[in-house]
Structures are given as C-alpha cells and as structure tokens.
C-alpha cells in the first residue's frame, strides 16, 4: 500500500506562523520578570553568580548547586548587556537570561522541520510558545531551560547531519552535549533515553538516511563519504567543552574530578531526600491538576500520543524521517518513565520530556490534519486546536504576574502546580518595610535573621547590607535593631527582649508553613528640658499625669512605633495556634 500523500503548508504560511509563535513566546516570557519574589534556588544561584563575577572563579560543589554553565552563560550576557556590579543586579536581569533560553528552545524547532512536517512544525512552535510549563520556567533563574535548549540543539544537530549536513553539525552537537554536562548532572538521563531511542529506531526502521531532494534540509551537503569514526567528532568537542567549563578554563582540575564524583550524591538523593512523590506525579502535573482552576496540558499530551502511534504504524516515503520519529517517541517515553520511577521529583525536572512531548504533538497534529478529508474539515480541526491553544494561553497569562485582574495572578500562589516550595509574596512587604526602616536610621542598623534555613531568599534582597546576621539558632545576645524570626523562635525572642523596646509586624510568609515576624526597635524620643517658668499652665500641671488633649510635637510618639493591625495574605497557609487568615 502506497503511503498517503501528506498535505502541507506553504513556506510563507510556515514563516508567518513561526513569527506568530515567536511573538507569543516573547509576550509571555519577557514582561514583568521582576514581579515574582525570588525562589530560594534563584536567590542562591544569584549570589553564586555575584561571587563568580567578583572572583573570576566558580567553586563547584559536587553535592549541590549543579554545574557552572548557567553562570558562565549569564556572565557572558552580563558583559554584553553591561549589567554593572552585582549590587546593581535585579531579578529581571537574571531571569532575562533564562527567558532568552526559552526563546531559543522555540527556534530550535526549525531544525526538525522536515521531520515534523511544515504543519507539525508550526503547531509545535505554537504549543512551545504558550505551554504553561515552558512559560513559567522560562521566567525562573534555574538551570532547566538552558538544559532543554542544549538538548534540543544537540538532537537537532545530529538530525541535520543525518540528513546531509557537514561534520560541523557533529562538532556543534558535541559542544552542546558537553555544555549539557556542565549545566546539570541529570543530563545523563537524557543521554540514556536517547541511546535507547536510537537502538529501537535502528532495530525497527534502520538507518537515518536522508530523502533525495529534501526541500527542508538546513545546511550544506556533506562532503564525499562519511567520516570513519563520526562519534569522535562528537566526543572530542564534548569532552573539551565540559572540561573547560568545570576547570574554569583549564585552571582548576578538582572541579573536573568532582563532576564525576557528584553522581554518588545523586544516587543517594534519588530516593527522595524530602522530595518524594508517587510515580504518577508527573503525569497528573501534565494532564490534570485542579486547585480552584483546572491546570492541564492534556492537549499536548494527547496530540503527542497520536504522534507516537503515527510514527510507528504509518508508511513513510522517507524512512530516515520515520527512524527519527520512532527515536523521538522512545526517547520521550523512556525519559518520562525514568523520572517517574525515581522517588525524587520536582516539577521542573521533566521539562526536557515535556519538550519532546511538544515536538511529538506537532507530529500528531500534522497526522490528523493531513488525514482530514477536505478543506472545510481541516478548518474545523484548526478551530478546535485554536480553542485548546487559548486554554493554554489563559493558564500562561496567570503565571506571569501580568494579569489585569490581581485575583487571577498565580505566579507565586501555591494553587499553581508549577510553584514548588516558593517564597510567598508577603515577604516582599517585609523587605520593603525593613528598607524603609533602614533608610530612616542615621547609621546602618544591625539586622538579625533567625530561621532554620537562615532566611533564604533574604540574603539576595539584603546582599548590599554588611551588618546582617543569618542564624539558624537563637543567639546569646539579641541586640539587632531589626530582628526577623520564624514562629519556632518567637516565644524565646519575646522572653529575651524588653516588651516596650520593639514593635511587632506580622505575619509574613517565607515559604508554605514558615511564617516570619518582624521586630523593629522603637526610636526613643529625645529628652526635653522642662522650662523654669511655665506661663501657660500652673506649676501643678507639670506633674499632672492626665494626657494633654493637644500634646506638643515633642511628646508625640515617632511614626512607626505603634504596630499596625496585621495584614494577612490570602495565599498563606494556616497559622500556628489556630489563627485564621483574613482578607
């Protein structure tokens, strides 16, 4: 049976939809990057980036914090963009680096255009542009989005080489592979899944040979003959890039050794380490999560399943294309299964699997659209697809902090399934209140932060202040003009400080279940001398304890010494002692 002729888009329509995708992706990724409070991970990475800027040396910790690649990328961008010193950096500066990586992921879809089909490529780009998970973590200063970009670039380079590209594609793919290792150690799961996909594709289909007259081939034709050892053209640049990154430019070889010993720590943490989730956690995250709203990327998953089935059972003129689609299907299933098998789960961990699902969703959409009999039915399918895209857009706008209705803003709300152990927005109120207090002082006040995890992300917000102590237990002396403490230390602090010396301000949410109280030392009024002669009142009135109805300014308590009624955030968890949040 001859393969069914595939219906395709014009090149102009593909370019138009690609431009639309880029516009949507920019709209959801770039505005208001600084409105969401810093997550602890973002704050730690921001501080480490500042140290890297100042010292020129990245201190790799094999037990945590991941590789140097994101810091190196950020440092390069900082130099090009003219950030200035770390004291002047903003949350927007840091997150813009990741947002640009997110746009890069979108553009790498074009490397697979001849595999996905023109229609499939356009749909995959649109889905990538508005996917809530892709949008949210493209605004998040952590390693994952750069890792996804490098993975997509690596696979795209290898596909382009298999379709007639030069050895430069192998070199570029090898460099991207090495930088993956320097970005995050979990890249080995992607390598393992890719190897499994390659084995199955070779067994079921055969070689990834190009189709003659391939109209979507990107890159010049390969020189005569294949290199006898093509893997060397990948391995050598991969090793060089990885070693250069971990060794700080071939200067610190301990970092290179630690990049391998780190996997001992990862094996220990794979059991959960406080992040244990059931095996179906990621599936539910992608397909169905209801908390006030229905959060779902079921459109992507459903189309991806169709794409997987089409890759296996359809007949292709180009067997190389089928080999790649089978590879991509097996790679996606193995990768998602591997992450689901591990007890340790965080929502951003499966971004690379979700990206593979999005590419396969383009394949599925292309298969359905091509199978539609007649232009009218295809327009109906396009309309249904547009409704699904609108639902994704509606979710994405709620994640960005730019929704015109504040009630629909979920950028740091625990009801957002992509929010994980996130800093509460009320912490920004604490930061502003302390900033106002500090500005009113003649000299820099002493600040004591007393929490079990030393108050992250406060060290980021107060990184320019030198007189700050971050403590994980109650100190012998409580002498700070500003004291920030969680509920665990509240009673002990109240017992140690004079009751009339501090004003209390609360509650502020550090993270779910961690509530902070702010103590500000009251400004003592300057003593005034009683005049020898009182013309306006009899001498007995000097010792009269009755308050004056119109006291002179010198007797009015300074502003801020009386605590205001506490304001409760509706997104905070239940408070200790049965307190109920009020709107």
N, C-alpha and C positions, 0 to 999 in steps of 0.2 A: 504494500500500500504506500503510495507516494505521500510524502509529508505535506500537510496542509499549507497553502501559501499564507505567509504571515502578513497581516495588514500593518502598515507602518505610517508614521507621521512624516510630514515634510521636514527637511532640515530647518527651514525657517520657523516652523511651529516648535520644534525642539529647542531652538535657541530662545524663542520667546518664553517658553515655559521655564527654561533654565534661569533666565533673567528674573522671572516672577519668583522662582524659588529663592534666589539669592536676595531679592528684596524682602521677602517674608522672613527669611532667616536673619537678616540684619535687623529687621523691625523687632523681632522677639529676643535677640541676643544683645544688642548694643545699648539701648536706652536705659537710664537709671540704674546702672550697675552698682552704685554705692548705697542704695536704699536698704538692702537687706543687711542685718547685723552679721558680723564675721562669725563663721563657724570656727570651732576650736582648731580644726585641721588647717583651715585657711590662715588663721592667726599665727600658728606655729610656723607654717611654711613662709609666711610673710616676714617673720622675724629672722628665720634662717636665710632668706634671700638678702635681707639687710646685712647680715653678717658676711655673707658671700661677697656682697658689693664692697664692704669695707676692708676685708682681709684679702680678697682675691683667691681664697681657698675654701673649697666646700668640704666640710667634715662629714664624711659618710658614716651613718650609724647603721650597722647591719641588722639591728634589732627593731628599727622603726624608721619612719620618715621617708623611706624609699630613696631612689637614686637621684643623681644631680641634674638630669636632663631638663626638667621643667625650670629649674633655677638658671641653668645655662641659657635656655631659650628666653626666659624673662629678662636676664641680664643683657642679652644681646638687644632685645626690643627696648629695654630701658635706655641703653646708649643711643639707639637710633631715634627714639622719641624724646630724648632729653628730659628724663624724669627729674634729675637733680638728686640730692642726698636722700637717704632712706627716711629721714624725719619728715620730708615733704610728701611722701608717697600717700596715695589714697587707696581705698578699696577698689575704686573704679580703675585705677592704674593696673592693679594686679589682675583683676578679673577680665580686663580687656585682652590680656594675653590668651586666656583660655577661650574667650569669645571668638577671637581670630582663628584659633584651632578648630572651633566648631564650624566656622565658615569654610575652613579648609577641608573638613570632612565632607561637607556638601559638594565641593568642587571635585573631589577625587572620584565622585560617582561617574564623572565623564570618562574616566579610564576604563570603565566597564561597559561603555555604551553599546558596543557591538555584541556583548554577551547578554545584556538585559533587553536589547531592542530599544528603538527610539522612544516608543510609548512607555515602556518599562523604565527607561532612564528618567524620563520626565516625571513619572509618578514617584519613583524612588527619591528624586530630589525634592519634590513637594513634601513627601512624608518626612524626610530628614529635616526639612526646614521647620516643620510645625510639630514634630514629635515632642510631647511634653518632657519626656526624659532627656532627650537631646537638648532641648531649650534650657531646661533647668541646670543641667550640669555644664552647659556652655557658659554659664554665669557664675561659676564656682571655682575658686582658685585651688584646685587639686589636680592630680596627675592624669586622671582618667581620660579627659577629652584629648589631650596630646597623645596619649597611648592609642586611642581609637584612630586618630589621624595617621599615626605612623603605621598602624596595622593595615589600614585601608590603602595607604601609599605602597606598602610592601606588596600586598596582594595585587594591586593594580599594576605595579611594575613587572611582576612576574607574568601576569596575564598578557601584558603588552609585548613582552619578549617572546612568549609562546606564539603570538600572532604575527611575528615577523619583525619585531623590533631589534635594535642592535644590542650589543653587550652593555651599553651604557645603562639600559634598563636593569640589568642584573646588578651592576655596581650601585645604582641608586637604590634598588631594593635592598641590597646588602647593608648599605649605610643606614637606611630606615630601620632595618632589623636590629642592628647594633644599638641604635638610639632607643629602640624599644626596651632593650635590656637596661639601659641607663635611665629609663623613665620609671619603670615599675617592674618589680621582680616577677609579678604574676604573668608576664608575657609568655612564660614557659607553657602555660595552659593553652594559649593561642597557638603556639608552635606545635604542641602535641595534637591539638584538634586539627590543625592544617595538615599535619603528616597523615593523620587518619583519613582525612578527606581525599588526599592525593592517592593513597593506596586504594581506596574504594573506587575512585574515578578511573584509575588505571585498570582495575580489575573489571569493572562493568562496561566501560566505554573504550578506553585505550588512550592513545597519545592526545595531547592538547595541540593538535596540528591546526594550522590556520586554514581558512577558506580562501580559495582563489578569488581574486577580485574583491576583497573585503573593503567595502566603501567607508567603514568607520575605523579603519586602522589608524592609530595615532602614533606617529614616529616613523622614521625612515626604515626601508627594508634592511634586513640583516645581511651582512657580508656573506660571501660564499661559504657554505659549510657551517656546522655548529662547532662551538668550542669543545674540545675533547673532554674537558672537566668543567662544565658550567657551574657546578657548585662552588668551585674555587673563586669564581668571580663574585659570588655572594659571600662566602665565608670570610675571605680576607678583608674586604672593607667592613664587614660586620664586626670582626674582632678589633680592627684598628679603631673604629669609632667608639666601641664600648670601652676599650682600654683607655683611650684618650679622655673620655668623659669621666671615668671613675678615678683616673690617676691625676686629675687636674692638669692635663696637658703633659702626661708622661713624667710627672714630678713626684707623685705620691703613690707608691706601689701597694701600700697597705689597703687602700680603697679597692684596688683590683682584687686582692685576695678576699676581702670582706664581701665583695659582690657575689662570691660563691658560697662562703660560709653562712651567709644570710638565710639560705634555704633550710638550715637546721631550725632556725627560729620560726620560719614559715610553716614547717611541718608541725611544730608544737602548737602554733596558733590555729592551725586548720581545724582543730577540734572545737573551736568556738571562741574561747577567751572572752566570754561575756557578750558575744555577738551571735549566739546560737539561734538558728531559725529552722523551721521544718523544711522538708525537701521541696514543698510546693510554694515556698515564699516568693520566688522569682516569677513563677507562672501567674500567681494571683496579682503580683505587682504589675505585670504586663497586661493581664486580661481583665481583671475586675477587682477594684478596691472601692468600697463605698463608705464614706465618712462625711456626712452632710451632702456631698456631691458624689457622683459616680466618676471615678478616675479609671480610665481604660485606654489601652492602645490595642484593643481587640481587632480593629481594622487592619493594623499592620500584621498582627499575628495570623489572622485569618487568611489574608492575601498571601502571606509567606508560606503557609501550609499548602495552598493551591500551587504556589510556585515550586515547592519541593516535589509535589506529585507530578507536575508538568515536566520537571527536569528528568524524572526517571522514566515516565511512560510515553512521553511524546517522541515523535520521529523528527530528527533534525537533518537538514542538508549538511550542516557544518557539525561534524562530530566533535571537533575541538570545543565548540560552544557548549555542547551537551556535557562534555567532560568537565568543563569549568562549573556549570550549574550543579552537577552532581557533587563536585568537590565542595562548592559553597553550601549546599544543603547538609552534607555530612559534617562539615566543619561547624556549622551553626548548631546542629543537634548535639554533637559531642561536646562543644564548648558549654552550651547551656546545661547539659546534663552534668558535666564535671562541676560546674559552680553549684548546681543544685545538690549534688552529692556531698559537698563539703558543708560541715556544720556552720562554719564561719561565713556569715552573709551580711553584706551591706548593700544598699540599693544601687550604688554607683558601680559596683563590681561587674555587672553584666552589660555595661554599655557597649562593649565590643560585640557581644552576642546580639544585642538589640540592633546594632548597626547591620549585622549580617541578615537579621530578620527583615530589615527595611529594604535591603537590596533584593532579597527574595520576594518581598511584597511587590516590588516593581515587576519582577518576572511573572508573578501570579496575576497582576493587573493586566499585563501585556497579553497573557494567555487567554484570559476571559474576554478582553476587548477584541482580540483577533478572532475569537470563536463566535462573536455576535453576528447574527445574520442581518446585514443591512445597516444603513447609516442611522436610522431612527432608533433602533435598539441600542446602538453604541452611544447615542446621545443620552438615552435614559440611564445607561450604565455610568456615563460621565457625571450625570446629575446626582445619582446615588453616591458616587465617590466624592463629589463635592460636599455633600451633607456630612459624610464621615470626616472629611478634612476640616470642615467647620467645627465639628466637635473637638477635634484635636487643637484647633486654634483657640477655642473657648477655654480649654484647660490651660493652654500655654500662657495666655494673657494673664490668667490668675496667678501664675507662678513668678511673674516678672516684677511685681510691685508697682505696675503702671496702670492697673485697672482704675477706671474713673470712679468706681464705687468702692470705698475702703472696705466695705463688708465682704467684698469678693477678692480680697488680696490675701494670698496664701503663701507668700514667698518664705515665711518662717513659721508657718502655722503647722501644728502637729497633725492636723487633719490632711495635710498634703503628704501623700505616700512617699515622696522623694525627700522629705525633710527627715533627717535622722540625727537624733541627739543634738538638736540645733539650739543655738543661742536664741533666747526669747527677745522679742522686740522691746520689751520694757527695760532691758539692760541699757539701751541707748538713752533712756531717760535718766538712768543713774549716771551714765557717762557725762551727759550734759549738765546735770546738777553739780557733780564734782568739778567740772570745768568752770562753772560759774563761781563756785566757792573759791577755787584756787586763784582765779583772776582777781578776786576781792581782797586777797591777802597781800600784805606788804612784802613778805618773803615766801619762798616755796614751802608749803606745809608738808609735814610728814604724813604719808599715807600707808596704812597697814591693811592688807588684804588677807583674810584668814578663811580659807576654804580647803577642803581635802585635795583639790587639784589646782591649788594656787590661783584660781580665778580666771583661767583662760576663758575667753579671749581678751580679758582686760590688759594683759601685758602688751598687746598690739595697740590698743587705744591709748595707753599711757606710756608708750615706748620713749617719748621725749622727756619724761619726768624722771629725774635721777633719785629723788627721795621717796621711793616706793618700796615697801617690803611685801613680798609674796610668801605667805606662810601656810603650812599645812597642819599646824597645831597652834594652840594658844601660847603666845609668848609670855615671858616672865613680866614684861612691862608693856602696858598699853598706854602709849603716850602720843599716838598719832592724832593730828588734828582731824584726819579723816580715817574712819575705820569701816571697812566693808567685811561683812561676815555672813556665812550661811547659817541656817537655823540650828545646826549642830552645836555651834559655839555661842548662840545668842544668850542663853541664860548665864553662862560663865562670864561673858563680857559685861552683862548688866550688873553682875555681882562685883566686878572689879573697877568699874568706872563710877565716879560720882554722879548721882542721878540728875543733878541740875547742871552738869557741865556739857552735856551733849544733847543735841536734838536728834530725834529718830525719824528716818524716812524709809518707808517700806510699802509693799513688797516689790522687789524686782526679780524677774526670772533670769537665772543664769542659763539653766537648761531644765528640761522637764524633771520635776522632783527636787530641784535645787533652787531655793528661794533665798535671796540676799536681803540684808538690812543694812542701811547706810547710817552711820553715826557721824555727825558733824559737830565739832567743838564750837560751843557758843562763843561769840565775841563778847568779852567782858567790857561793860561800859566804863569809860574813863572817869575816875572820881573827880567830883567838883567840890570846890571850897565854898562853904556857906558864908555869905557876906556878913560883915559885922552888924550892919544896920538893915533892917527889913522895913521898908516904908509901906509896902502894900499889904502887910499882914501883921497881926500882933505876934509878940515873941512866943506865945504858947503854940502858935501854929507850926513852928519849926519842928516840934516833936509830935505833931498830930499825925497818927498813923492812918487817918482817913485818906483814901486816894483822891487826888485832885481831879476835878471834872475835866479840866483842860491842862494837862501836865505840860511843862516846858519841854522843848526838844531834847534836852539833856537827860530827861527821865523816861523818854520813850524807848522801849527795847529795840535794839537794832533789828533791821529786817532780816528774816530768816531764822531767828532764834526760837520761834514758836513753830512746832511741826504742823504742817498742813494735814488735812484729812487724807489718809492714804487712798491712792487711786489704784484700783485693781484692773489688771488686763484680762479680758475675757479668754485669752488663749493660754493662761497659766494653768497648771494642774491644781488639784485640790491642795489646800494648805494644811500644814500640821495643826492639830488641835481643833479641827472641825470648822475652821474659818471658811466662809463661803465667798468666792469671788463675786464682786459686784460690777455692774457695767459702768 
